[in-house]
């Protein structure tokens, strides 16, 4: 291999590595945002809203039989 070709191959490898790292950072940032959202939803007052959102039919009717 001559030197210019080796230089091009090395440069392409570096670009691929930088792109891979950039994609990984974006995925990590998104996962961090999702974790923050889940923590916010699970905070004290939001738990009831979360339960209602998952099972809205519960608690809407009362059966009174004597």
Buried (B, 14 or more C-beta within 10 A) or exposed (E): EEEEEEEEEEEEEEEEEEEEEEEEEEEEEEEEEEEEEEEEEEEEEEEEEEEEEEEEEEEEEEEEEE
